[in-house]
Amino acid sequence: MTSTLGVSRPDQAAYMLRAAAGEAGRSYKRQMLDLLDVQAGQTVLDVGCGPGTDLPVLADRVGGSGRVIGVDRDPVMLTQARARTHGLQQVEIREGDVHALPVEPNTVDRAKIDRVLMHVADPADALAQLHRATRPLARIGLAEPDWDTLIVDAEDLETSRAFTRYTTAEVVRHATIGRSLARLAELAGFQVEAVLATTPVFRDFQEADHILGLGRNMQKAIDDGHIDRDRGHGWFAGLPRGPFYASFTLVSVICSR
């Protein structure tokens, strides 16, 4: 299969599931869940739960006496999350926005926001909402990429750099939020306990094209006049010809209330 410029954005739920299923996705998620130290009987909140990727694992950790609340505003995601957690009585799926969490104040023992803050209108407000929902001594896990660190190996280095600049400036709403997570968490009233950085590495071109949007975002950059058409097409066409490499930095913050 050959990827082409201008392909449409993939189904969002399928995209999220595929990203979580890769080695890099499994690794940082496992690390975050371990550091959250979820205990049996606790109430856990997954903000922006998407298709429910992490909900079954959280349900297993809280046991029959605990509760897991998944919140998302997308009806398609909510439908898939409900299907994925069917039969798990301790899981409750709620429709709601990160800026108006449908959760009573001071009721959550553990919470996570995973690759959501980069898309929301006001990350600081979202964290303030989370602070309101959590109990004293609660533990919170945050994870966001820093797209300014996106590296794509190519002979045309300047076009790779232009692609990263375009991704940061035009494609992602809060593209550099990964580096700001610890500061924003402290400003929201949380105590930062750990800041971790991982580097997802892509050696397979097709996988990188799907996850990083190489073709579709290059076409946008060309259409928007940020990158010359011939140069952009040549850059993209050359990526699968030899050994491929791309990476970016993902920042995880563990904090307490």
PEDALIN-V125515 format. One record per helix or strand. SS is the DSSP state (h for helix, s for strand). FROM is the first residue (numbers start at 1). TO is the last residue. If there is no record, write none. Layout:
SS:FROM:TO ; SS:FROM:TO
//
This chain:
h:12:21 ; h:23:36 ; s:43:47 ; h:55:62 ; s:67:72 ; h:75:84 ; s:91:95 ; s:97:97 ; s:100:100 ; s:108:114 ; h:123:133 ; s:134:152 ; h:157:171 ; h:177:187 ; s:191:202 ; h:205:212 ; h:214:223 ; h:229:239 ; s:246:256
//
